[in-house]
Amino acid sequence: MARRHPTSLRTSKQDIAVAKKAPQTPQTENPAYRLAFADDDFLTSEDTRGIRFQLEYLKTEMRLRERGITSTVVLFGGARIPEPGKPAWAAKNETQKRNLEEASRYYDEARHFARLASQTSAASDFKDFVVVTGGGPGVMEAGNRGAADMGAPSIGLNIVLPHEQAPNLYVTPDLSFNFHYFATRKIHFLLRAKAVAVFPGGFGTLDEFFETLTLVQTGRMDRVPMLLFGRHFWEKVINFEALAEAGTISPTDPELFHIVDTADEGWAVIREFYQLPEMPKPEWAAE
């Protein structure tokens, strides 16, 4: 990363290089002698957890700021949803296989939705309405792929999982980030969000949706268009009316989001919310 200001002082990189050349003695070989910022054992200790939170936040923030990215369109959704025509790799039985293959239509809708977002983003030289996903497979891949279709950059916020989740190949390489903490990752999902699109998914998707919904409901986040893709899925999985009838949410809380079935329907909600001009339909819209 380039320095912002010239300095006559020695840099930390220079001192790391010099320290590595120190004569091997009991003193220099002891962990106590390591430079604090070059000591992995120290940086990953329990006592420096707060510093790691800060570093994870700052690294992504600095890169996005350098790119001039001011707002994003967030796509949440299941990693297990396959591209149409591809095998349902995550299916554990025939019922799951049938349902995941049927849900593959959401891969296409997510890809199309990301294209629409990127078409709008082009008007700001890809500074506003930049697509951001969790960087993995399924719906996330579809989102990054839709942006790539338009020659637009897109962000991937990956996270280290026990079964390694590699970033999909459509994430812009210098906007592909990896996280240890879910909390820091969630901050970056919503910090610049102008819209949130939630496709069918599992526990992670539900967690992301409800956290976003709670932030808006409690006034901790400005209201933005929040889209749930797939009426049949969401009305089957979550009984919002029952929550309202039970009195555990306000009767008007379901108005905080919109349930839609297609990318065009979802983008129309965003366009109306922000009074965006209608864009000419590109060739791929007829696919």
Secondary structure, DSSP 4 states (H G I P E B T S, - for coil): ---SS--SSPPHHHHHHHHHTS---HHHHSGGGS-GGG-HHHHTSGGGHHHHHHHHHHHHHHHHHHTT---EEEEE--TTPPPTTS--TT-SSHHHHHHHHHHTHHHHHHHHHHHHHHHHHGGGTSSSSEEEE-SSSTHHHHHHHHHHHTT--EEEEEE--SS--PPPTTS-GGGEEEES-HHHHHHHHHTTEEEEEE-S--HHHHHHHHHHHHHHHTTSS----EEEE-HHHHHHH--HHHHHHHTSS-TTGGGGSEEESSHHHHHHHHHHHHTPPPPPP-GGGG-
